[in-house]
Amino acid sequence: MLRAASGSTSVGHPGPRRDPHCPSVVPVPSPGTTSATLLLNATYEPLCVVSSRRAIVLVLAQKAEPVDSAADVVHAERVSLPVPVVVRLTRYVRVPYPASVPLSRRAVFTRDGQTCVYCGGSATSIDHVVPRSRGGTHTWDNVVAACRRCNHTKADRSLAEMGWALPHPPRTPSGAAWRLLGTRTVDPRWRDWLGVPESVSA
Ligand SMILES: [Zn+2]
């Protein structure tokens, strides 16, 4: 018979309490499932995009609830749940808004519906309404989405010289959804929560 060398009274324990066969508390979404989940504030305001894994952890911890889910099911410890596409925090978090939406090619294309503001064709480039060579600024109110042909035709001339007009003045986008819209690909299933028109694709 073996004795505990230390003389400790805590005999009979086989070793560390950690059981290597214990299922992970962080489930792993199966291959092919969505990898990104839209996270909404408790007020349904879009906050950010998290990994589906992170979203599942939030749901299991009851810090978030599923709003929209995929058909795929992930199996976690003693529970199975559909992979969340959109989740909503159960408690409101206050988020400081950025002072302005960063000006990027993707953001301009999204604001202008991926179409050329001059001809309505598919946008492939960015045009400065007042050409930079004439002092035009690289700012939201002077940058528009344009097709290459219009951009090339206009070159460094003004709209007045071209006899062209804008359908509406270019504006700086605002609103919570722009934290996402200008910076990343948007899952079509998030559209309802971002207020994105059907015509705007990622
Ligand atoms: Zn055009």
Residues whose N, C-alpha, C, O or C-beta is under 5 A from the ligand:
A	BS01	ZN	C116 Y118 C119 G120 G121 C147 C150
